[in-house]
Amino acid sequence: MTQPAITHQISALERELGAKLFLRTTRNVSLTRAGELFLEDAKRMLDLEERAMDRLRQAEQTDNLSLKIGYLNSPCRHFLPKLMREYRSRYPQVRVELVRGVAEDLQKGCEEAAYDVAFSVLSDLQGMSQYHCRRLVADFYCLVCPPNHSCLDNTAIDYGRLATEPFVCLSREGGSYMYKQFRDICRDMGFTPRVAAEYPAMEDVLFAVECGQALAILPYHIREYMHTDLVFLPLDGTSPVIEVGVAWRRQSDNPAVRWFIDLIHHYLVEQPNLF
């Protein structure tokens, strides 16, 4: 622009604002106090405009994003709903598909790279060549029984009676790792469990215990899985723990995956008790 055009624009702006923005001398031009204040606001307005344009461009570029999440229901029930609500509030443009599966199906799905993100037993997720993996939480096992069961004495476990009691558990197909750990725990306590039934879903295991059919040995977080008056008593001594982890695609240009994992890392640092 030529000098007269600049001078004309400045004069027009000062008339519009009703304030003197510049001090002019024969030697230089400087801002008045009003000019300094207006410059600060003008910079903020320009920054806001740029951010608005960036958000529009991002929305256009990510309008068709999707995220497929496979999850194991029982260990994820106490944290995944809150995590998903926060993610949806931050990234409403992402279409999320939640796929519940048993551990064996989730492991197979990860081997076939069927999920963007998966939550399952950590040992099933480790070693997947196409996925990063991170441990989220470790849970200990407890005895699950009706509140007035005869094996309880002042909320203490009568271990001598457990060998004579019927048990229900997850089937190998429903949770092979948990199935093995249940057997190992009973062996360490000195008996082979008398298994009355095996079920593919955790709901069925808990329902059988509620109906008084048998006892169960399950991870402690299961107490938050459904509303029940069952008693969850931690086992004495050292018993195995079950670790839950998250896996996500290594080579993915989908920003929805990165946003989701960043959110998990945020909660691990700021609110680790979520898990």
N, C-alpha and C positions, 0 to 999 in steps of 0.2 A: 504494500500500500504506500501511496505517496504521503508525505508529511501533512499536507492540507487535509487529506482524507482521514488520517489518524486524529488530527486536531478536531475535525468535525464530529467524528464518532465520540470522542471524549466529551466534548461539549454537550452533545445530545444525551449522553448517559448521565452527566451531571444534572442536566435539566430534568430528566426523568426521575432521578433519585431525590432531587431537591437538596443536594449537598455537594460541596466542593471536594473533589477527590485528589487533586494535584496542586502542588505549589510550584509555580513556574517563575524562574528568574532568567536573566540573560545567560547565565552560566549553566544551569541544570534544572531538572524537573524531579520533584520528590513527592511522595505520598503525604497527604494530610492524615490526621488521626482517623477521620472518617474513611479515608481511602484505605488505610491499613485494616480497619475492621471489615470493610466490604470485601477486600482481597481475601481475607481468611474465609469468609462465608462463600465467596465465589469458588475458591479452591474446593471447599467441601461439596458444593453443588456439582462441580464438574466430576469429582470423585464418585459421588452418588450416581451421577448419570452413567459413568463408565461401569460401575458395578451392576447397575440395572441392565445395561447392554450385555454384560458378560453373562448375567443370569438368563437373559433371553436366548443368547447364543447357546448356552449350556442346555437349556430346556429343549431347544430345537435339535441339538445333537443327541440328547439322551431320552428323547420322547418315547422311543421304542425299547428301552432297556428292560430286561427281565432278570430274575434271580431265582434259581431252583435250589431249594434247601431240603436235604434229607435229614431226618432226625429220629432218634430213638425216644419214644414218648416218655417213659417213666423217669429217666434221669434228667430230662430237659424241661419237664413240666413246670418246675418252680422258677425257672429263669427265662425260658424262651419267649413266653407271652410279653413280658415287659420289654425285652430286647426288641421284639418285632414291633411293638407299638411305637417305641422311640425311633426305630428305623423308618417306619412308614410316615411318621410326622416330619422327619428330616428330608426324606426322598419320596414324596408321593408319586413322582412320575415313574417309579420302578414297579413293574408288575412282578409280584412275589408269588411263587408256587411252593407250597409246603407239602412235603411228601413224608408221611409217617411210614416207618418200616421196622421190621425186626432187625437185630444186629447182623444176621447173615445176609439179608437183602441189602442193607446199607453197605456192607463190605463189598458185596458183588457189584453194587452200583458205582462205588468209588473205583473199583478195578476197571470198570467200563467207562469211567469219566462221565457218568450220567448226571452228577450233581455239580453245581458251582461251589456249594458249601455243604458240609455234612457234620452232624453231631452224633457221636456214638462212643462206644467203649474205646478208650485210647489205644489199647493193644491192637484193636482191629484197624485203626486208622494209620498206625505207624508203619512206615516202610512202603507206603503207596507212592510210586515213582512220580505220579502226575499231581501230587498234592503236597502242600505244606501242612504241617500238623502242630497243634499246640495243646498242652494240657490245660484244662479249665478247673477241675475240682477232683478231689479224692473223697470217697465216701466209705464209711465202715459198715459192717454188717450187724444186724440185730435180730433178735427173736421176735416174731410177730404172732400174737395170740389174742383171743378174746379176753376182756378185762377180768373175768372171774374164773379163768382156767385154773385147774388144779395144780399145774406145774409152777404156779406163782405162789410165793409166800412173802407177803409184805413187799411186793414189787421186786423180789429177788428171784433169780432163776434156779429152780431145782434141777440141776444138770443130770442127776441120777435118773430122773423120770423121762428125759428126752429120748433115750434109746427105745422106750416102749411106746412112744407117741407116733401117730401117723403124721406125715408131712405132705405138703403140696409144693410144687416148684415150677419154674419155667421149663419148658421143653428145650431140647438141644436146638431145635429150629427157632424157637422164640428167643433164646439167649444162650448160646453155647458157652460163652465165657462165664456167665453167672451160674449156669448149670454146673460147670466144672468146679467153681469156687464153693458152691453149696455142698457138693460132695466132699471137697477137701476140708471144709470147716467141720463137718460131721466126723470125718476120719480123725482130725486132730483132737476132737473131743472124745474119741474112743469108741465110736459106734458107726454102724452103717445105717443110714436113714431108711425107715419103712415108708416108702413113697406111695401114697394112696392115689395120686393123680399128677400128671404133668399137663401144663396148659401153655398155649402159644402166646397168650397175652397176660400182662400184669393184672389187668382188671379181673380176670378169671381167678388168678391166684388169690388176690385179696378177698374176692367174693366168697371163695371156698372157706377161707379162714373166718370171715364174718359169719358164715352159716354154721360154724362149729365143726366142720368136717375134718380139719387138720390144723397143724401149725405150719409156719413158714420161716425161713431165714432169708432176709432181704436187706438191701442197702437202706440205711436210715432215712435218706431223703424221700423214700417211698411214702413216709407218713404224710407228706404234703401232696401226694398224688390224688387223693380223693378224701372226701369228708367221711370219717369213720371213727368209731369209738374203740378201735383195736389198740392194743398195747404194743409199743415198740421199745424193746429193752436191749441196750447194747450188750454184746457178749463179753464175758470176762476174758482177760488175758489178751494175747496177741492173735488177731485174726486177719485174714487177707483184706485188702481194701480194693474197691473198684474205682478206677480212674476214668473220668469222662473227658473227652477232648473235642476239638473242632478241627476240621480239615478244609482247605480251600485250594482251588485250582492254582497250580504253579504258573502256567503260561496262559494268562487270560487277559485280553484287552478290554474286558467288561469292567467299567468303573464301578458298577454296582457291587461287585465282589470286594473291591478295595474299600469302598465306603462301609460295607458291612463289617469287614475285619477291623477297620479303624475304630468302629463303634465298640466292638468287643474289647479291643485293647484299651479303649477309654474306660470301660467299666472295670476291667481288671486292675487298672491303676487307681481309679477314683472310688469305685464301689465294689471291691472284690467279694463282699458278702453276698452279692447278687447270685453268685454261682455256688 
